[in-house]
């Protein structure tokens, strides 16, 4: 795979062939991710985990992926414990961390931060989420989950519901799915619909998604229902958040209209958009989806750092 020593800032950094190779490698990583096999493919390497925004799954799964491969991790979990609290620029912080590790994984509240970091780092940078922008490694684990559940990514009917404006996971995912000929439908209030520039980019790729605010009208045709949390922390006006909070709630009653093999996904954390009663049903794939972050991120680390599995 021609991905050695490369940045991963956007899903646009990958073509379909590279995505498929990463997913194939992720499949091979599963027994290592579960601890059933052991190989220190990245022994003596150091991962710099810079998470300047709250995270559970992404942060822990990158750490787990690194440790499973024998890679050490240096970790920063908030800006207040760095010299950025003294006024140091992100560029200078990245230059310093770059000297201490072989790869930087960055989560940052500002869109474009990962691209900036890649500009100032000599070592590769992986974007672990930048504001409302992009989250390419989440996209890869989402695609991996879909492929494992449905057998193929080609031509899937995918309904994305919830906060499509601020939810960075759906921006990257929608773009990736166009590479596989997916039919996309966006379900959201008009105030939370997919950003116009993303919508136009999808059209330029030959995909014209449907748009509606009524989930009931489209759930029956879905192969995948991808649910997102209303991103309270990204609303500039709390009153605007209150207008849309709790707009969609997935319950067993809602799922009665779905295909028997339709899967429900969610990048997590959830608040009240999927009721716990859905968890034991065959539809629920979101906890499996969270685990899949480990083999997928193992594949990413190996591909960029040159680990041999």
N, C-alpha and C positions, 0 to 999 in steps of 0.2 A: 504494500500500500504506500502510495506516494504522499505520506502525511507526516513523515519524520521531521521533527524540529519546526513544525508549523503552528501558527496561532489558530485557535477556534473561537472566533468572536461572534460570528453569525452563522446561521444555518446556510446562508448564501456562500459561505466559504467551502461548502461541499457540493459535489454533484451527486446524481443518483447512484452511480457506480461506487463512489466512496462511502455513501450511506449504507449501501448493501454490504460492502466489505466490513464496515464497522459492526453492523448487525450480525453478520456471520461470525465475526470474532467474539462478539458478546455472547453468542450461543455457546461457544467453546469455553468461555470464562465461567459459566454457571457453576460447575463443580468446584472451581477455585473460590468463587464468591460464597459458596455454602460451606467452605472448609473441608470438603470431601477429598480434595487434592491440594497439594502444597507445592508452590514453586516461587522462588524469590527472584522473579524476572527483573525486578528493578532494584536489586540490592545495591546499596551505596548511593542511590539517588535520593534527592530531597525535594519534597513538594511544599511550596509556600501557599498556605490557605489563608487568603485575606477576605474576611467576611465582614463588611462594614454595614450590613443590614441583617436583620434576624433570619435565621435559617435552621431547620432541623434536618430534613431529608437530604438536601443537597450537600450541606457541610459534612454531615456524618457519613454519607455514602461515599464522598470523595476520600475521607479519612479511612474508611473501611477498605475501599478499593486500593488505596496506597499501601496500607498495612498488609493486606492479603498478598501483595506483590513484593513485599520486603522493602518498600520505600518508606523513608522516614518523613515526618510531617512537622513543619513549624507553623504555628497557628496564631492568628490575630482575629479576635471576634468582635471588636468594636473600635471605632476611631479614637475614643477617649483614652485608650491605652497606648496610642502611638504618638509620634511627634506631630501628627496632623492636628492634634489638640493644641499645639503650640504655634500653629500657623504654617507648618510645612505643607507644600503643595503635594497633590497626588503624584505628579510626575517625579518629584524628588523621593517620595516614599517608595515608588516602584523601582527607581534606580537602586535604592539601598537594598530592598528585599531581593532584587534580581541578583545581587552579589552573594546572597546567602542560600540560594536554592537553584534547582534545575528547571523548574516550571512553576508558574504562578497561576493559581485559581482565584479569580476575583469576583466578589459580589459587591455591588455598589448601588446606592440609591439613585444615582444620576445616569440617565441615558447617555451613552457615548463614552462612559468611563473605561470600559474594557478596550475599546478601540484606542483611546488615549494611552492606556497602559501598554498596549502592544507596541505603540510607537516608541516608548521610552525604555522598554525592556529588551535586552539582547536575547534572553531566554523566552521560550514560548509562553503565551498567555491564553488561558481558557476562561471564557466568559461564563460565570455562574449566575448571571442575572444582573442586568443594569437598568434599574428603574423600571419604567413601563416599556422598555425597549425589547431586548432579545434574551432568550434562554436556550441556546442551542443544545446543551447536553440533556436538558429536560425533553426537548423535542426528540432526540435520539432514543431515549428510554421509552417515550410514548410510542414511537414507531415500533420499537422492539416488542412492546406489550401488545400492540395491535397485531403484529405479524405472528407472534406466538399464539394468540387467541383465535385469529381468523385464518391463519395459514398463509395469507398473502396480503400485501398492501395494495395490490392493483385494483382500482375501481371501487374502493370502499365508499359507502354512503355514510358520511361523518357529519353529525350535528354538533355544533359547538354552542354552548348555552351559558349565559351569565354575563360576566364583565369582560366583554371583548375589546373594550377601549383601553383599559389599564392593565388587563391580564396579559403579561408579556409571553406566557407560555403559548397562548393561542396564536399570537402573531407569527412566531417561528414555526409552529406546527402546521398552520394553514399553508404557508409557503412550501414546506417540505411535502405535504400531501399532494400538491399540484404535480410534483414530479412523478407520482404514481397514478395519475388520472382519477383522483378522488372526486366525488360529488360532494360539495360542501354546502351546508346551510348554517347561517348565523342566526341564533335566537337570542335577542336582547331587546330591552327598551331602546328607543332611538338614541337616548343620551349615552348609552353604553355600547352602541354598535361598533363594529370593527372600524378603525381609523380609515379615512378616505384614501390615504396614500397606500396603505396595505391592500385595500380592496382593489385599487387601480393596478397595483403591481400584480395581483393575482389574475386580473383580467388580461394583463399583458402576457401572462404565462399560459393563456388559453383556458382559464377557469373563471366562470362567472357564478359566484356563489349566490344561493338564495338568501333572502333576508326576511325575517318575520319577528314579531314579538310573542307569537303563540306557539308554545312547545307542542300542544296537543295536535296541531295540524301537521306536524312533520315527524313525530316520534315513531310512528308506525312503519316508516320506510328506513329507519336508521340501522346501520350495522354497528355503529359506534356512537354513543352519547358521551360527549366530553364536557363535563360540568366544571365551571370555575366559580371561585369565591368572589363576591363583590369586594373589591380592593379598597376597603375603608381608608387605609393609610395613604392612598394616592389621591383622594378627593381634596381639592383645595378648599371646598366649602362643605362643612359637616352637614349642613341642611340638605345639600344635594344628595349626599349619601343616604340620608334618612328617607328620601323619596323613593329610592330603588332597593333599599335593604329588604331581603326576604322575597324578592320578586318571584324567584323560581325555587321550588322545593321538590326534590325527587323522592317519591314515596312508592310503596308497592302498588298503590292505587294508580298512580301515574304510569307505572311500568306494565300495567295490564294491557295497554295498547301497543306495547313493544313486541318485536319478534322474540321468539324464545331464545335465540342465540345472540341477541343484541348485548353488547357489553357496555358497562358504565365505567367511565374513567374520570379521574379527578387528580390534579397535581398535588393536592393537599397543601396546607391544612384546610379542612372544611369547617364551617361554622354551623349553619343550619340548612345548607342547600341540598344535602343528601341525608335523609333520615337513617338512623342506625338500623331500622328494620330491613333496610336494603342489604346490609352487610352480608348476611348468610345466604343470599340468593345467588344463583349461578351468574347473574348479570354483573355482580360487583367484582371489579378487577383493580380497584385503586390501591389496595394494600400490596397486591402482587406487583403492581406498577411501581410502588415505592421501593420494593426489594430490587426490582430490575435496574434501579439506579446503580447498584454495585457492579454487576457484570458489565454494564454498558460503560461505566466510568473506568473500570479496569481496562476495557478495550481501548478507550480514548488515551489513557495514560501510557499504555504499552505502545500504541501506534505513534504517539508523539515522541516518547522518550526512547523508543527502540527496544523495548523488552521482548524477549523471545519466549513465546508460549507455543 
